[in-house]
């Protein structure tokens, strides 16, 4: 059965897409720690990131780097943090989080609430930088 992330990448569930190619998909986390918090996934459905074959893993990392560079240009931040947890959704994914300070990447902290309009603006800004 397809994961929620596979359904998002297939367009079956709406998302705030920021980047896509034939193998990878990036979209805003709907429960972000900070504005611009993005998830990057392989379209190939594999539960655990280290179970990905080497080519897919390397491609995912390279794609995530390109997305992180777009986030850094679109969202005022000092750095873009990277985390791989993968406990909630059984589909390998990378969190990219714009950081002003280390505590911006506290997964236990209360999540931010953004309007659909703001999600659209943020996604469009990152997508525009990604596509430059």
MODALIN-V498597 format. One record per residue. RES is the residue in one small letter. PSI is psi in whole degrees, 0 to 359 (none if undefined). OMEGA is omega as a letter, one per 30 degrees, with the letter a starting at -180 (999 if undefined). Layout:
# MODALIN-V498597
res=RES psi=PSI omega=OMEGA
res=RES psi=PSI omega=OMEGA
This chain:
# MODALIN-V498597
res=x psi=135 omega=a
res=x psi=141 omega=l
res=x psi=166 omega=l
res=x psi=324 omega=l
res=x psi=323 omega=l
res=x psi=320 omega=l
res=x psi=323 omega=l
res=x psi=311 omega=a
res=x psi=328 omega=l
res=x psi=354 omega=a
res=x psi=10 omega=l
res=x psi=335 omega=l
res=x psi=131 omega=a
res=x psi=151 omega=l
res=x psi=172 omega=l
res=x psi=82 omega=a
res=x psi=137 omega=l
res=x psi=336 omega=a
res=x psi=152 omega=l
res=x psi=145 omega=l
res=x psi=194 omega=a
res=x psi=339 omega=a
res=x psi=343 omega=a
res=x psi=158 omega=a
res=x psi=138 omega=l
res=x psi=137 omega=a
res=x psi=156 omega=l
res=x psi=139 omega=l
res=x psi=129 omega=a
res=x psi=353 omega=l
res=x psi=67 omega=a
res=x psi=150 omega=l
res=x psi=322 omega=l
res=x psi=163 omega=l
res=x psi=131 omega=a
res=x psi=356 omega=l
res=x psi=120 omega=a
res=x psi=146 omega=l
res=x psi=138 omega=l
res=x psi=128 omega=a
res=x psi=153 omega=l
res=x psi=147 omega=l
res=x psi=334 omega=l
res=x psi=124 omega=a
res=x psi=107 omega=l
res=x psi=133 omega=a
res=x psi=308 omega=a
res=x psi=128 omega=a
res=x psi=324 omega=a
res=x psi=2 omega=l
res=x psi=354 omega=l
res=x psi=146 omega=l
res=x psi=159 omega=a
res=x psi=320 omega=a
res=x psi=316 omega=l
res=x psi=319 omega=l
res=x psi=313 omega=l
res=x psi=320 omega=l
res=x psi=320 omega=l
res=x psi=316 omega=a
res=x psi=316 omega=l
res=x psi=320 omega=l
res=x psi=316 omega=l
res=x psi=323 omega=l
res=x psi=316 omega=l
res=x psi=320 omega=l
res=x psi=317 omega=l
res=x psi=320 omega=l
res=x psi=321 omega=l
res=x psi=319 omega=l
res=x psi=313 omega=a
res=x psi=324 omega=l
res=x psi=330 omega=a
res=x psi=329 omega=a
res=x psi=122 omega=l
res=x psi=114 omega=a
res=x psi=160 omega=l
res=x psi=323 omega=a
res=x psi=169 omega=l
res=x psi=116 omega=l
res=x psi=154 omega=a
res=x psi=135 omega=l
res=x psi=145 omega=l
res=x psi=113 omega=l
res=x psi=297 omega=l
res=x psi=29 omega=a
res=x psi=334 omega=a
res=x psi=323 omega=a
res=x psi=127 omega=a
res=x psi=59 omega=l
res=x psi=122 omega=a
res=x psi=135 omega=l
res=x psi=153 omega=l
res=x psi=132 omega=l
res=x psi=131 omega=l
res=x psi=121 omega=a
res=x psi=118 omega=l
res=x psi=132 omega=a
res=x psi=135 omega=l
res=x psi=329 omega=l
res=x psi=159 omega=a
res=x psi=325 omega=a
res=x psi=349 omega=l
res=x psi=344 omega=a
res=x psi=44 omega=l
res=x psi=105 omega=a
res=x psi=346 omega=l
res=x psi=346 omega=a
res=x psi=159 omega=l
res=x psi=137 omega=a
res=x psi=156 omega=l
res=x psi=154 omega=l
res=x psi=119 omega=l
res=x psi=149 omega=l
res=x psi=158 omega=l
res=x psi=323 omega=l
res=x psi=318 omega=a
res=x psi=319 omega=l
res=x psi=316 omega=a
res=x psi=317 omega=l
res=x psi=314 omega=a
res=x psi=314 omega=l
res=x psi=317 omega=l
res=x psi=321 omega=l
res=x psi=315 omega=l
res=x psi=316 omega=l
res=x psi=318 omega=l
res=x psi=319 omega=l
res=x psi=323 omega=l
res=x psi=321 omega=a
res=x psi=5 omega=l
res=x psi=none omega=999
